[in-house]
Every structure is written in structure tokens, then in C-alpha cells.
């Protein structure tokens, strides 16, 4: 079924206007992610530099801890990894609840914060499963490309002819191009996976299949819809870059710095919320009988 783009975007904004509670999930996600990052790195720093902090609190001259106790790049790398995993799981929970709230607002005109937690719990493990499956799908072309590049590298080490080397470099470039293209195509086909899981109460596998089926039946509307979303995000990104440059101007730079902060809030809270609503509306329009 074809979708009315004006209705999709206007109705999505109207849902937010009637239900400002839709902003809460992304705000909660941002706050919890920031707190998690601070707590993890504060814990690492305190564990490895506790002797230094104790000396400082006693008014004693600062003494660095033994070299063996100093945190290394490996420690901070593991900390970033832990943060990334926990943060992703949190975002999947929040995203499931937000989609549920958006669907509820679209269907009944009203939604409530309790839907965030009820749908978050209900669809969390399905979202995790879908995320893992989608990751494996993306890894397929990456793995094949890595294997081919490894073979090409082996050939490069054996061949000294400039013509052959140039050809192999060109082949590697073409391979990377098609790798990027395949990842883009997969991301488009899987775009509505999470929305289908919530809206139609599907499993992870059936959600992926439904997303692919929706795109196959509505290629042009979906591509145009995604292009509009990209343009909106790109325009806000350009404005943010311009404000960043203007914030360096003496005297009036502070004004543009404040505007830049407001623009970031607009992009990461309002736009994320609006995009979820627009995707929910678009999926509903495309799958309506």
C-alpha cells in the first residue's frame, strides 16, 4: 500500500504534540548512558589510583602508584567494551518501549510512560535476538570481503609487476565499494525489523522477514521515506557544524555555543523521538490492508 508522506510526518508530529511523554525515553537513555560512563571510568580510576587519592586526602605529597597498578590501554579498552555492551542493551530496551509508545499514540491518540517499561520488558529479548541476527547478516559480506582482501594481500607479497599490483589495488577498491553498497542495501531491507516485532508482535526471525517483505512490496515509497529522513538529519548536522565554527568567534561565540548545545538536544532527543514516530506511522501505512 502506498503511503501519504505528508500524513506520516504531520501525524507523527501531532502524536508528539499530544504526548510530550514521548520525549522521556530518549532523555532517560541519555542520562543513564552518561551516568554509566562516568561510574565505570570513575571505578577504574579509583581502583588503580586509590593510593594517590588517599595521599591527597591526607595532605601528603602525591605519590604515583606502582607502575604495575597503572591502568593501561587494555584496561580502558575493556571498560569501553563493557560500557558499549551495557549501553547497547539499555538502548534496545528503551527503543522497544519507545516504539510501543509510538504505536500506542498512533492507534489511540494517547500513550503513557508505563508502556515504555511494559513493552521494553516484553520485546527486549526479541530485540536482542534480532540485533544479533542482523549483525550476523552484516558480517557475511564483511567476512567474504576480508577473505578476498587477505588473498589479494598474499598475492601482492608474491608479485612485483606494477601492472599486476595496480590491478590488485583496483580490485581491492572495487571490493570495498561493493562491501559498502551491500551493507547499505542490507540496512535498508532490515530497516523496519524492530517496528514489525512490536507492531505485529513477531519473533526476531519473523520480524526480519516482514521487514524484507515490506521493502519488496514498497521499494520506491520506502526509499523516498528514508531519503527524507536522511535529508532532515543532514540539514541539522550542517547547522550544528556551522554553529560549532561560529562558537569560536570572539565575544559573540558564547551565543553560538549555547545554540549548538540546544541543536544537539534537538537532534538527539527531539529528532530521535520524531524519527521513531515517523517510522511507526510509515510502517503502519505500508502494512495497512
N, C-alpha and C positions, 0 to 999 in steps of 0.2 A: 504494500500500500504506500502511495506517495505521501510525503509529509509536507505540511504547510510550515515553512521555516519561520515566518512571522509569528504564527501562533505558538510554535515551540519556544521561541525566545521570549516573547511577550508573556506567555503563560508561566514560564519559568521564573521570570522576574516578579510576576504577580504573586506566585507562591511564596517567594522570599518576603515580599512586602507584607503579606498577611501573616507570615510565620517567621518573625525575626529570630526565633529559637533555632532556626536552621544554621545560624552563624556559630552557635555554641560548639558543635562537634569539632570544627577546624580550630577554634580557639583553644579548646581542651587539648587537642592533639599538639598544637604548637607549644603550649605551656608545659605539658608533660614531657615532650621531647627535650625542651630546653632544660628542665629540671633534671631529667635523666642524664643528659650530657654533663651537666655540672657535677652531679653527685658521683658519677663514675670517675671523672678525672680528679675530683677532689679526693676521693677514696684512694686512687693510685698515688697521688702526690703525698697524702698524709702517711700512707704505708711506707713509702720509700724515703720520705724526708722527715719522718716523725722526730728523729733526734735533733734535727735543725730547728724544728718548731719548738721543741722543749727547751732548747738552749735559748732561743729568742724570748720565750715567755718568762724565763728566769733572769733575764737581763744579762746573760753571759754572752761573750763574743761568739758570733755564729761560727759553727764548725760544720763543714760538709760531711755527710755520712760516708761510710766506707764506699770505695769505688764499686764493690760488688753489689751494693744495695741501690745504686743509682738506677732509676728507670731507664730502660733502653728503648730504641725504636720498636723493638719487638713487643715490649710491654704495652706501649701506647698503640701499636698496631692491633694487638689483641683486644685492647679496650675499645678501639674504634669498631672492631668486628662485633663485639658484644653489643655495643650501642646500636650498630646497624641492624642486627638481628632483632633486638627488643623493639627498636623504633619501627621496624617494618611490621612486626606482629601487631604493634599498637595501631599503626596506620590502617592495617587490614580490618581490625576490629572497628575502628572509627568509621572507615569507609563503608563497611557493611551496614552500620547503624544509620549513617547519613543517607545512603541510598534508600533504606527503608523509610526514613523520614520524608525524603523527597517523593517517593511513590505514594505515601500516605497523604501528603499535602496535595498531590496531583489528583488523587482519587476523591478525597473528601473535603478538600479545601483547608483542612486543619491538620496539624501534627503536634506531637508533644515530645518532650525530652526523654520520656521513658521508652519511647520507640528506639532511641539510639542504643540503649542498653539491651533491650529485649531482642532486637534484630541483630545487634552486634554479637550477642551470645549464640543466637540461632544459626547464623551463617558464618561464624568465624572460622570453623574448621573447614567448611566448604571453600571459603576464600583462600585459606592457606593451601589447600589441595590444588585449587585452580592456579594459584600463583606458582606452585612448584611445577605443575604440568606445563604451564605457559613458559616457564624458564627452560624446561627440557626441550620444548619446541624451538625456542630461540637458540638453544645450544646446538641443535642439529646442524644448521648451516655453518655456524661458527666452528664446530668441530671438523666438519668436512674441509672448510677453508684452511683451518690450521694445519690439517694433514697435508693438503696440497702445497701450502707455503713451506712446510717442512721438507717436502720432496724437492721443491724448487730450490730451497737453500742448499740442499745436498748436491744438486746439480751445479749450482753456482760455484761451489767449492771445488768441483772437478773440472769445470770448463773455463778456459781462458779467452776464448774468442769473444771480441767485443760485440759482434753481431748477435751471437747467441745470448750473451749476457743482457744485451738490450732487449731482446725478445722476452727473456725470462722476467726482466723487470716490468715490462709492459704487461705480461700475463699476470704478474702479481697485482699490478694496479687494477686490471680488469676484474680480477677475482675479488679484490676488496670492494670494488664498486658494486658488483652483484651481491656481495655479502650484505652491504648496507641496504641495498634495494630489497633483498629478501627479508631482512629484519623489519623494514618499513612495511612491507606487504603483510607479514605475519601480525604486526601490531595493529594494522587496520582491520584484518579479519577477526582478531580477538578483542576488538575494542569494547564490544557490548557483553563480554563474558560475565563480569560481575553484576551487571544490571539484569541480565537474564536469570542469574541464580536467585536474585532477590525477588524480582517482579513475577517470575513464573515458578518460584520455589523449586529450582532444579539442582541436581548434583553438579559437582565440578565438571565432570566429563560432558554431561548433557548441556551444561551452560556454555562450554566451549563450542559444542556442535551447533547450538542455537545461534550463537554469535556469528559463526561462519555462514549458517543458513540465511540469517537476516541480511548479511552483506551480499551474498549471492543473489538474493531476490531484490535488493535495493542498492545496487552499486553506485549509481550516479547520486541519488539523494544523500547517501552516507558520505561519499567523498566530498560533496559540496558542504555538508554539515561540518565535517572535520576541517575543511579549509577555512570556514568561517571562524571556528574556534581557534585555529592557528593564527589567523589574522588579528583577532582580538587580543590574544596573548602576546603576539609580536608587537602590536602597537603599544601596549602597556610596557613591554620591555624596552622599546625605543624611548618612550617618555622617561622611564626610570634611568636610562643611560644619560640622557640629556640633563636630567636633574642632578645626577652624580657629577657631571662635568661643571655645571653651574654652581654646585655647592663649594667649589674651590675658589670662586670669585671672592676677593676681599670684601669685607663689610656686609654685603648682602648674601654671602654664601650660606649663612646660617638659615636663612629663609628657605632656600632651595634644599638644604639638608633636611629640614623638617618636612618639606613637601615630599622628599624622597622617601622618608620613613613612612609617611601616610600612603604613598604609592605602593610601597612594599606590603603594607597592611591590606590595601585594596586588592592587590594581586593574590596574596597568599590566603586571605580569609574570604573576601567577597567573591573573587573570581573562582576560587576552588568550589565554594558553595554553589554559585550560579552554574558553573560547568556541570556539577553533579545533577542539578535540577534540569538543565537543558538536555543532558544525556538521558535522564529518566523519561522526560517528555518525548524525546526523539524515539527512544526505543518503544515506548507505548504507541506512538503514532505509526511506527513501521510494522508493529505486530498486531495492531487492531484489525479485527475482521470486518 
